[in-house]
Each structure stands twice: as C-alpha cells, then as structure tokens.
C-alpha cells in the first residue's frame, strides 16, 4: 500500500489565508464583498454570473468576434489574452490525472496504477472516461499533454450552461447532432460565439458537470455530491444554499494558478519539514479555516470534541438525502441477456437501475448514515500491482489513523462495496478494457471477461495469467458536503450508545460497553481501566485547552 497524507497541522495557515481572502466567516457574501464601502467600481464594470463584478465584457473582445469552426479555435482565442493559463493548466492534476508530487510521481491518480471499484480504471477506456477531462481528444495513451489548444476552457468557464461534451467522444463536443445510444439523448454542436461571449468564473454547475456525475451517472461515486447540490436549499447544505450564503465551490476549494484545493493525493509530510510548498498549501481544506477549533460559542462540551471528532461527523448526519447513491456494484453478474439474447437494464424501487448487462448488479440507498473511521488526513491507496488476499474484503484505499494518533479525528465516510475481476494466479487486481468498438476485445463489445482483461493488461504493460475470478472490494470516500442545519446535528446519544453510530469504533466511550454493570472481579477491573482511559483522555484535553488559552 502507498500512503498519502493530508495534515491537520495546516489549520493555522489556512485560517490566516481564509481571513485574508474572505474576512471573518459569514461576515458577507462574495457579491457584497465586491460592493463593500470604499471600493469604487469602474464605470464599465458589469455583473458577471454568480454576483461578481468584472471589468471585462467578453462579448466585445475582438478575438471572440468570429464564428469558430471548432473548440480548439476557442482555446487559441482565449490564450491570446490569458497567456499564462496553458502552462498553469498543464501542471494541474485536473489535466494530467496524476499527482506528480506524490510517491514516485507516476502512479497516484486516475491515470496511474491506482484502481477503484466503480469503472475500475481509465487506461484502455479513455474515449469514455475522458468525457470528464478538461481537454479535447484524449482517446489513448498517446495524448499530447503539452498541446496548448487541447485545453478545454469552456467546460469550466461556460456560464450559459449550454456547452456539452459527447459522453463517448474522448472529451470532444459533437460537430453535428448525435444521439448517445445509452440514454437516447441528442447532443448538439455548441454555439461557440454565444458561449465565449459569456464566459466567467466557474460555478457549481460547471464543477458538477463532472463531479456530480463521476463513476458513470448522477450520485454514483460520491454520496454527498450529486445534481441536487447545483441549487441546494438550506436544508441540504447550509453553505451552498442558493437563497442564502450561496457558496461557490471555490469558496472552500480555493484556487491559485488553476491549482484547486481539496485533492486526496498529497505528499506525506516528513517530520523534518518546516516550510510548506505551494502544492502542499493548494491541496488542503479544513472547516477550521473559517470556523476555528472552538466554533461553538456557548457549548463548551462540543468544543471539547473538536480535537478528536471532525466537524463533518456531527454536522453531516446523513448523505444522499435527496438523490439515491450507489452503495454496491457487483461486476461478477454482468453479461446476462434477456429472452431475445440482448443486453438489458432493470430499474429498482428508487428509480435507479439495479441491473445492467454491461455492468452487473447495483444497490442504491437514500438518506444513508455514514460509516466512521479514525482519520489523520492520510489515505493509503492500493495499486493494481499489489498482491491481495482474495479470501477477505480488499480495501482499494484506506483512511489512516487511530485513537492514539493526536492528528486523527473521527470522520464520516461513504464506503462503496463491490466485486471486481482479479488474477487468481498472480493474486493481483486487473484492469479490463471495457469500452471499445465491435472489432475490439472490449468487454462491452464481446462480453468476454478473459479477452477484455487480457487486452486491458496488455495496454498497461502488465502481466495476466489468463485465469480470473471476482473478489470483494471496498472504497472509502470522505463525506464533506451536504452540511445540515444545526437543528439536524447528530445528537450525543446517536454516538454514545451500544447501538449507536460509533458502536464498532475503538477509542470511543460507549456507556454500557466500556463500563461494566458489575463492579466486582474482572468487571470492576475493566470498569476501572475504562474509566481511567476516559479520565486520562479528559485530562489531556483539559491540558491542551489550557495551553491554547495560555498561548492566546
């Protein structure tokens, strides 16, 4: 397993950055900030989408006054003014799908050797997967990552929300009306002149174009990110409430030089390191950046929890509260045909498909209670080359942390479970070629797992014994969105009870579990030890709090 780390000690730096960027949390919205007293707007200032003032009306720029033959011409026009943008984009994980400052700089990321239990892997399946890439034409491993005009500016900066890529077009929009067979939807060529005249900063819909639909559909991958978050009400998310604070994604996922904060692939912080690189700072997000480590003004007891409990654990009681999310994906049942000998789909009670011949069986759930793990900000990731134990459940990634780790906190997760193919001889996971034409060995072309796995592994230059089976896997996603109103916060007894949310989590005091009803013999000893642990932990928190007060 390879480990990557998001360190909690960056909170102090983030607090300072947040104050400089936004002022006191909740003091004003972005629109009001731009209209703050003392700031004089230029006479030609215009209101851009999202309530931001700008002095540029792109519809009047000479470079954009033309009929564009294709998207690459749009990019060339953009770069004629934004001269540094291409170089910045080329150094982002959104462009390479590789974290170049993680591990050996080649394996961490969607296009490395990490693997998941949704669509399994990108290599050999590029034309389908890269419909969510910020570039044009990534159809195979020969894609030119240095080409400036391959950058897709519009997918992030279109504010008309009319720009679309074709789902199986290697990141390209269509040149003529084209029907996508899986959905029956007709995709139309974009009106480039109209779109470029209204480009602006990305909004939630721009980000959601990919992040709401990751894994092949709405709410498939993330339980806390789906299309309901495009214009949410306060009951769904207090920060992104479209009629309230109306946070854009960038309010937390701060951006500099096109580097966007929030990725999980980060460099482990060595003890001897004193200063942080720009890449380190660009990757971090913490609630404390705005709310501090003592956010509860009158509830001292709740503030005592913040050194061991992540804010999300209490303030995101459930995820997938409006749209069901996929919780199980079983590839082992794929390939079945109907009475006519054709692939088919079957919908379930939540209005989502529970079987697809191309992908197997699914389980969807709504209003899901998260699972909780100790988490110090690091995620260990398995690679396709790792030897696995197929007799149990294989964790494709794993939150790192423990109750003894002072940097660890109790964090909520969506745990996606599945079954996927592996090499039964070498005991390694495999990358199958799923997407391809009729003449290929892709699984969706011939429904032959052996041929599909052989093709995919050959594509990435990895061995395959020719023998395969299916292994149970799990994949962890931290739950950080869908922050509920304070009235819906997780109550004390929901965690501190023998049947509560944390009943199986070590290092947590559970009445009736950690203090025996008997006060004699072994029961008395167990009770004393448990009580000593609780008192000791409380004393440590007391000392920690005193130190904070002394420093302040």
Phi, psi and omega in degrees: 000142176254141183250139174232154193224137168244113192268136181287343183289357178279358183305316183300314180296322181290324178301314180297318180296320181294321180295318179295322185281321190237344189081188180304139183303131175077004184289328180197157177276170182297321180296316180294325180300320180288345179250019184297150178305139178094345177263115181263123182276145176297153183295331181265014178295141179234153179275118178273163177305143181091005176078027178252141176275143177217155178258012181241123171256100187298336181293346182255359180285134185300321182296341182257004180269067181203165174266113185279132180282337181192172185293330179297327177293325176297313180300317179300320179294319179299315184288344177294337175253314182272074193290340181260353189297318184298314180297321178297312181301318183297344181256014181256154177289337175295333181270312186273337188058026177225137174270103188284349177248028178239134177056234180268007177075011183228339190254334184276122179133172183299327183258019175260219180253011172288159187217152180230179179244028170260266178269007172077297182196157181278313185307135184081353180239022188305314185303330179274314185291324187280009169295343175256017177269153180272037179216178179245133167083021177281088185255346178198187186284003178262012179301137181273100182284353180262354183285122182292317185283358173280350180286135178260098179288328190287329184299332178260335190248001175288120178258359176278341182058035176249351183278129180222145171264152176283132188302337180235034186249023178056035177089004181264144166284166182279157177262344177211159181308127185222131179271130174272116188303322185295323184252341185079004181281140177264124178263135184250152175298137180293149172272086189300318183297320178293318184291314183293336178288348183232025178292152181195190179295146180299145174243185185298327181291320176302310180296320183291340178309323176255315190283338174282334189246018179300146179085005174109003179177172181297123176069017180290307189276297184268137176278344183247010177226113177203182186295343177292344181272359179292316178222065187284156171272168181300327181296338179266317179207118186290335181274321186264005176315114186297337180254008181237244181290333170053045179299137166280169178298325184291346180299325175257317179277070185300149190230133173219128181053038180069005172276123186251128182290149171123358181288154179268345178274101180223162183283133174302140182270112179287146183303327185280352181286131180253312180266156181251140178283166178298324178296322178299310183295326183290344187260357191257143174217138175210143178302325183296345179303325177252325190264351182070175181276354177230070188282341186270112188293324184243345184262088182296322181299319178295321177297330178294342182275342192292343177277351180230347182235124176293146181306321183298332183298327180263328190263359171237081186295327180210154173243176185054048187281342179242311182252131179298149177242151181283126182251336181221136177225112183251100180288341187293341182262003180296159174099356179290151180237158179276187184298334179272003180077024182242154175299153182212168175234153178224127180272151180253187185293340180266011178078014179243152180292132177255353172209140176216123182305329182284337191230344179101204183270147178232152168235126179248146177222157181230151182053056188273131172283127181295163167262151188241138178220154171288133190216121179257015179097355180257142175238125173273136184240132174277149176251159181297340181273352181289142174282134184245166173253099185288356180283344179234193178274128181268122176274117181283335168214168187206128173295135179260132178160168179199162179295343179271351181273116183296343179268355184273146174224160177283121187235141176277144180224149160269129177249111179268127183248150182197180171231134182214163186287149174214163179276113186286342179272310182277347182055051174230156173289167183228158175251109178273149169276109183266315188259133177176172182283176184300329183271002181267175175265014180302146183300320182285355175264318186239351181054041179239105185297319184298315179292321182294319179292317179301319180293317181293318181289325176295324181298323181261013176058045177237148183286152174220127185288340185097351178249135183217159173213195180232138185236146178283136182225165173216151183221131185262134171236119175301140179260113185230349179253178184066048177288118187277160174300157185300334180293340182258010183300149179297128182278158184307312186290344177291338178252315185271065175207158185294340178245018185278186184297330186254018187301332182255008182263125179289159175081016180236135179284120178239112178304134180089338176260317186265346174236112184293150177292333179272142179244023180239155173057227182297323180300319180294318180296316179297318179298316181297317180296317179297317181295320179298320178297315180297313181296319180297317179296320179295322179295320178298320179293323180296314179297317179300318180294319179298320178297319179297317180296322180294318180295324181284000000 
